Structures are given as structure tokens and as C-alpha cells.
């Protein structure tokens, strides 16, 4: 259940995971946040026009990054 929905993890479980991995709980929380962000991005890109969005994102990254609409 927890692999499918990390939101089910309570603080006690996160503490146990951190202890088992030799990390502190803040790092476990950081990994969970990164996982949620990656899942959100994958879901966004899997919809209609996802491939076009991915291409645009790659072009931005190759062009030096920055924010869209801002001078480089």
C-alpha cells in the first residue's frame, strides 16, 4: 500500500525507515517529496500534448535554462 501511496506513511513509519536506512527523517521526507513531484510531472506529461511539453522543456534546458519570457 505504501509504495502505491506514500501519503499513508506516518511519522513513526518514516522514523523506522530512516533508522533502517541509516538516515535521518528529514532525508526520508525529502525523498518522498521528490517522488511526489516526479509522479506529478509524469502524470502531467502523460496527458494530451505531453510529448510536445517534454520537447519544449528539453529545449528550455538546452537553451541555458532560466525562466520563460525573461531575457538571457
C-alpha distances in whole Angstrom, upper triangle without the diagonal:
4,6,5,6,8,10,8,10,13,16,16,13,14,18,17,15,18,21,19,20,23,22,23,20,22,21,17,18,20,17,15,17,19,15,15,19,19,16,18,21,20,19,23,25,23,25,29,31,28,30,33,31,30,34,35,32,34,37,37,35,38,41,40,37,38,38,39,42,43,46,46
4,5,5,5,7,6,7,10,13,13,10,11,14,14,12,15,17,16,17,20,19,19,16,18,17,14,14,16,14,11,14,15,12,13,16,16,14,17,20,19,19,22,24,23,25,29,30,27,30,32,30,29,32,33,31,32,36,35,33,36,39,38,35,36,35,37,40,41,44,43
4,6,6,9,9,10,13,16,16,13,13,16,15,13,16,18,17,16,20,19,20,17,19,17,14,14,16,13,11,14,14,11,11,15,14,12,15,18,16,17,20,21,20,23,27,28,25,27,30,28,26,30,31,28,29,33,32,31,33,36,36,33,34,34,35,38,39,42,41
4,6,9,9,11,15,18,19,15,15,19,19,16,19,22,20,20,23,22,23,20,21,20,16,16,17,15,12,14,15,11,11,14,14,11,14,16,15,14,18,19,18,20,24,26,23,25,28,26,25,28,30,27,28,32,32,30,33,36,36,33,34,33,34,37,39,41,41
4,5,6,8,12,15,16,14,14,17,17,15,18,21,20,20,23,21,21,18,19,18,15,14,16,14,10,12,14,11,10,13,14,11,13,16,15,15,18,20,19,21,24,26,23,26,28,26,25,29,30,27,29,32,32,30,34,36,35,32,33,32,33,36,37,40,40
4,5,6,9,12,13,11,10,14,14,12,14,18,17,17,20,18,17,14,15,15,11,10,12,11,7,10,11,9,8,12,13,11,13,16,16,16,19,21,21,23,26,28,25,27,29,27,26,29,30,27,29,32,31,30,33,35,34,31,31,31,32,36,36,39,39
4,5,8,11,13,11,11,14,16,14,16,19,19,19,22,19,18,15,15,16,13,11,13,13,9,10,13,11,9,13,15,13,14,17,18,17,19,22,22,23,27,28,26,28,30,28,27,31,31,28,30,33,32,31,34,36,35,32,32,31,32,35,36,39,39
4,6,10,11,9,10,14,14,13,16,18,18,19,21,20,19,16,17,17,14,13,16,15,11,13,16,14,13,16,18,16,17,20,21,20,22,25,24,26,30,31,29,31,34,31,30,34,34,32,33,37,35,34,38,40,39,35,36,35,36,39,40,43,43
4,7,8,6,6,10,11,10,12,15,15,16,18,16,15,12,14,14,11,10,13,13,10,12,15,13,13,17,18,17,18,21,22,22,24,26,26,28,32,33,30,33,35,32,31,35,35,32,34,37,36,34,37,39,38,35,35,35,36,40,40,43,42
4,6,5,6,9,10,11,12,14,16,17,18,17,15,11,13,15,12,11,14,15,12,14,17,16,16,19,21,20,21,24,25,25,27,29,29,31,35,36,33,36,38,35,34,38,38,35,36,39,38,36,40,41,40,37,37,36,38,41,41,44,44
4,5,5,6,9,10,10,12,14,15,16,14,12,9,11,13,10,10,13,14,12,14,17,17,17,20,22,21,23,26,27,27,29,31,32,33,37,38,35,37,39,36,35,39,39,35,37,40,38,36,40,41,40,37,36,36,38,41,41,44,43
4,5,5,6,9,10,11,12,14,15,14,13,10,13,15,12,12,16,16,15,17,20,19,20,23,24,24,25,28,29,29,31,34,34,36,39,41,38,40,42,39,38,41,41,38,40,43,41,39,42,44,43,40,40,39,42,45,45,47,47
4,5,5,6,9,10,11,12,14,13,13,10,13,14,10,11,15,14,13,16,18,17,18,21,22,21,23,26,26,27,29,31,31,33,37,38,35,37,40,37,35,39,39,36,37,41,39,37,40,43,41,38,38,38,40,44,44,46,46
4,5,5,6,9,10,10,12,10,9,6,9,10,7,8,11,11,10,13,15,14,15,18,20,19,21,24,24,25,27,29,30,32,36,37,33,35,37,34,33,36,37,33,34,38,36,34,37,39,38,35,35,35,37,41,40,43,42
4,5,5,6,9,10,10,9,8,6,9,10,8,10,13,13,13,16,18,18,19,21,23,23,25,27,28,29,31,33,33,36,39,40,37,39,41,38,36,39,40,36,37,40,39,36,39,42,40,37,37,37,40,43,42,45,44
4,5,5,6,9,10,10,10,9,12,13,10,12,15,15,14,18,19,19,20,23,24,24,26,28,29,30,32,34,34,36,40,41,38,39,42,39,37,40,41,38,38,42,40,38,41,43,41,39,39,40,42,45,45,47,46
4,5,5,6,9,8,9,8,11,11,8,10,13,12,12,15,16,16,17,20,21,21,23,25,25,27,29,31,31,33,37,38,34,36,38,36,34,37,38,34,35,38,37,35,37,40,38,36,36,37,39,43,42,45,43
4,5,5,6,5,5,5,9,8,6,9,11,11,12,15,16,16,18,20,21,22,24,26,26,28,30,31,32,35,38,39,35,37,39,36,34,37,37,34,34,38,36,34,36,39,37,34,35,36,38,42,41,43,42
4,5,5,6,7,8,12,11,10,13,15,15,16,18,20,20,22,24,25,25,28,29,30,31,34,35,35,38,42,42,39,40,42,39,37,41,41,37,38,41,40,37,40,42,40,38,38,39,42,45,44,47,45
4,6,8,10,11,14,13,11,14,16,15,16,19,20,19,22,24,24,25,27,29,29,31,33,34,34,37,41,41,38,39,42,39,37,40,41,37,37,41,40,37,39,42,40,38,39,40,42,46,45,47,46
4,5,9,10,12,10,9,13,14,12,14,17,17,17,20,22,22,23,26,27,27,29,31,32,32,35,39,39,36,36,39,36,34,37,38,34,34,38,36,33,36,39,37,35,36,37,39,43,42,44,42
4,7,10,12,10,10,14,15,14,16,19,19,19,22,24,24,25,28,29,29,31,34,34,35,38,42,42,38,39,41,38,36,39,39,36,36,39,38,35,37,39,37,35,36,37,40,44,43,45,43
4,7,8,7,7,11,11,11,13,16,16,17,20,21,22,23,25,26,27,29,31,32,33,36,39,39,36,37,39,36,34,36,37,33,33,36,35,32,35,37,35,32,33,34,37,40,39,41,40
4,6,6,7,9,10,11,13,15,16,17,19,21,22,23,25,27,28,29,31,32,34,36,40,40,36,38,39,36,34,37,37,33,34,37,35,32,35,37,35,33,33,34,37,40,39,41,39
4,5,5,6,9,10,11,12,14,15,17,18,20,21,23,24,26,27,29,30,32,34,37,38,34,36,38,34,33,36,36,32,33,36,34,32,35,37,35,32,32,33,35,38,38,40,39
4,5,5,6,9,10,10,12,14,15,17,18,20,21,23,24,26,27,29,30,32,36,36,33,34,36,32,31,34,33,30,31,34,31,29,32,34,31,29,29,29,32,35,34,36,35
4,5,5,6,9,10,11,12,14,15,16,18,20,21,22,24,26,27,28,31,34,34,31,32,34,30,29,32,31,28,28,31,30,27,30,32,30,27,27,28,31,34,33,36,34
4,5,5,6,9,10,11,12,14,15,17,18,20,21,23,24,26,27,29,33,33,30,31,33,30,28,32,32,28,29,32,30,28,31,33,31,29,29,30,32,35,35,37,36
4,5,5,6,9,10,11,12,14,15,17,18,20,21,23,24,26,28,31,32,28,30,32,29,27,31,30,27,28,31,29,27,30,32,30,27,27,28,30,33,33,35,35
4,5,5,6,9,10,11,12,14,15,17,18,20,21,23,24,27,30,30,26,28,29,26,25,28,27,24,25,28,26,24,27,29,27,24,24,24,27,30,30,32,31
4,5,5,6,9,10,10,12,14,15,16,18,20,21,22,25,28,28,25,26,28,25,23,26,27,23,24,27,26,23,26,28,27,24,25,25,28,31,31,33,32
4,5,5,6,9,10,11,12,14,15,16,18,20,21,23,27,27,24,26,28,25,23,27,27,24,25,28,27,25,28,30,29,26,26,26,28,32,32,34,33
4,5,5,6,9,10,11,12,14,15,17,18,20,22,25,26,22,24,26,22,21,25,25,21,23,26,24,22,26,27,26,23,23,23,25,28,28,31,30
4,5,5,6,9,10,11,12,14,15,16,18,21,24,24,20,22,23,20,19,22,22,18,20,23,21,19,23,25,23,20,21,21,23,27,27,29,28
4,5,5,6,9,10,10,12,14,15,16,19,22,23,19,21,23,20,19,22,23,19,20,24,23,21,24,26,25,23,24,23,25,29,29,32,31
4,5,5,6,9,10,11,12,14,15,17,21,21,18,21,22,19,18,22,22,19,21,24,23,22,25,27,26,23,23,23,24,27,28,31,31
4,5,5,6,9,10,11,12,14,16,19,19,16,18,20,16,15,19,19,16,18,21,19,18,22,23,22,19,20,19,20,24,24,27,27
4,5,5,6,9,10,11,12,15,18,18,14,16,18,15,13,17,17,14,16,19,18,17,20,22,22,19,20,20,21,25,25,28,27
4,5,5,6,9,10,10,13,16,17,14,16,18,16,15,18,19,17,18,22,21,20,23,25,25,22,23,22,23,27,28,31,30
4,6,5,6,9,10,11,15,15,13,15,17,14,14,17,18,15,18,21,20,19,23,24,24,21,21,20,21,24,25,28,28
4,5,5,6,9,10,13,13,10,12,14,11,10,14,14,12,14,17,16,16,19,21,21,18,19,18,18,21,23,26,25
4,5,5,6,9,12,12,9,11,13,11,10,14,15,13,15,18,18,17,20,22,23,20,22,21,21,24,26,29,28
4,5,5,7,10,12,9,12,14,12,12,16,17,15,17,20,20,20,23,25,26,23,24,22,22,25,27,30,30
4,6,6,9,9,7,10,12,9,10,14,14,13,15,18,17,18,21,22,23,20,21,19,19,22,24,27,27
4,6,8,7,4,7,9,7,7,10,11,11,13,15,16,16,19,20,22,19,20,19,18,22,24,26,26
4,7,8,5,8,11,10,10,13,14,14,16,18,19,20,22,24,25,23,24,23,22,25,28,30,30
4,6,5,9,10,10,11,14,15,15,17,20,20,21,23,25,27,24,25,23,22,25,27,30,30
4,5,8,9,9,11,13,14,15,18,19,20,22,24,25,27,24,25,23,22,24,27,30,30
4,6,5,6,9,10,11,12,14,16,17,19,20,21,24,21,23,21,19,21,24,26,27
4,5,5,6,9,10,10,12,14,15,17,18,20,22,20,21,20,18,21,24,26,26
4,5,5,6,9,10,11,12,14,15,17,18,21,19,21,20,19,22,24,26,25
4,5,5,6,9,10,11,12,14,15,17,19,17,19,18,16,19,21,23,23
4,5,5,6,9,10,11,12,14,15,17,15,16,15,13,16,19,21,21
4,5,5,6,9,10,11,12,14,16,14,16,16,15,18,20,22,21
4,5,5,6,9,10,11,12,15,14,16,16,14,17,19,21,20
4,5,5,6,9,10,11,13,11,13,13,11,14,16,17,17
4,5,5,6,9,10,11,9,11,11,10,14,15,17,16
4,5,5,6,9,10,9,12,13,13,16,17,18,17
4,5,5,6,9,9,11,12,11,14,15,16,14
4,5,5,7,5,8,9,8,11,12,13,11
4,5,6,5,8,10,11,14,14,15,13
4,6,7,10,13,13,16,15,15,13
4,6,9,11,11,13,12,12,9
4,6,10,11,13,12,11,8
4,7,8,11,10,11,9
4,7,9,7,9,7
4,6,6,9,9
4,6,8,10
4,7,9
4,6
4
